[in-house]
Amino acid sequence: MDPVEDESTRRSMHSAGPTRTPPDLPGGTVARRDLLLAAGLGAGALGIAGCGPLSSGDGGGGGDGSGPAEIGVKPAEGTSGYDFLVGVGDSITEENPEFTYTYTFVNTKVRPQIEQRWRAGDPPDLDYEIFNAQVPSTHDFAENLLDLTPYMEDEVDGGGTWGESFLEAASRETTLDGRTYGVLSDTAVIALFYNIAMFEELGIEAPTTWSDLLEVCDALSDADIAPIAVTGMYEPYMGYWTDYLFTRHVGYDQSRDAAFSGDFSDPGFLEAAERFQELREKDPFINGFEGTDFTAVQMEFFQEKAGMILMGSWLVAEMKDSIPEDFRLGVVPFPQVDDGGEDDSFIAASNVMVVNKDTAHVDAVIAYMKALTSKETQTRRAEEQGSVSAVKDVPGPPEVEGFEEMIAGAGELNIRQFGLEYVPDRDTAFYHEVAKFTFGDYDAAEFIEALTTAMESAD
């Protein structure tokens, strides 16, 4: 994945202006568009995600195994990300002339066509966006996918097996009922980025607990610096705060289940909302955040108008041309709650590669997946593309202090937005209530009540 292209596509198809017009602008509330295609996880993907076996056809590209294997890629042709992925295949072909490849764009804009090909029994040999072990609506579709479990025992360069080369945290998204149906080509983690030089000048440290965060906010406010950069024009980015707090208080699985059932009766949900209300009442967000888009918000952070930003690790690649040369960027996990158990999970946006079970090119496709996920290739991709790897001992994005230590300590990588991106109507209902809470329309108890009502009535 080209992290910048993928995330910008997601936002452009999701946003239609501010959720709320800020007080100093004319007009009323502007509702955001309800179609969340989010890297292909919208209506088209939903159409086949709940399906069982589909027509098998001949697989991808010739029932006798002749011809090239068809590799789905998410970056568009002409981008550096596309060229990198083609280069992986070229290197395989050079050493193994019997393995050849073609490349098909399978990102958001063309998902309906790709999913129609699955229905017709002629999908790409390698694809994305149709399976994630944390999303129940995709589980039945695993019957159409190659079971990769036996291949996880293959030895790889550097020692150990292919399966052992991945972070244990990644298995939450790829393994279902003890069987592996996907492999992470890359991921992005949501974490708290901060301005190291600013913190050192003020004599404060990056927060590790919620009480630390509140104290840091006070110190930054006392210095006339906005503590937190956040956009009010893209609801899921506001939702990272409450999503993490829910997860820290009641766990990811229960939070995900509540997002689909509407059952927020566990007292931990209210406690999490009360913590966010406590933060909100400190007025920690940049001035006018309600009407400031994500790019402007990120610029304000790098222009030292805010001390922290909770954002995906694509931030660095996306803003590389705007980050001052002397800017020292640090990152830490979302803070732990003071009176709860340790939670080392991360909210993540991962790209899960899957294989058509009827492919005539199993060996070629597996060779490509192994080459792409090798430590050597993943290291080059991190250095050249700014991607984040789910492979062990691969460095993080350059010039982000603390990243490698942080990702090495990840206990779980959990799909962002609780998998609601696969069900756009529910996603809309959920994050619209989160936005209103962030803007101050609700207190904590009112928010939980409104969220319960919204999710119980959502389709």
ABEGO torsion letter per residue (X at the ends): XBAAAAAAAAAAAABAEBABBBAABBEBBBBBBABBAGGGABAAAAAAAABBBBBAEAEBGEAAGBEBBBBBBABBBGBAAAAAAAAAAAAAAAABAABBBBBBBABAAAAAAAAAAAAAGBBBABBBGABBAABAAAAAAAAABBBAAAAAABBBBGEEBAAAABBAAAAAAABBGGBBABBBABBBBBBBBBBAAAAAAAGBBBBABAAAAAAAAAAAAAAGBBABBBBAABAAAAAAAAAAAAAAAAEAAAAAAAAAAGBAABAAAAAAAAAAAAAAAAGABBBGAAABBAAAAAAAAAAGABABBBBBAAAAAAAAAABBAABBBBBBBBBBBAABBBBABBBBBBBBBBBBAABAAAAAAAAAAAAAABAAAAAAAAAAAGBBBABBGBBBBBGBBGAAAAAAABABBBBBGGGAAABAAAAAAAAAAAAAAAAGABBAAAAAAAAAAAAAABX
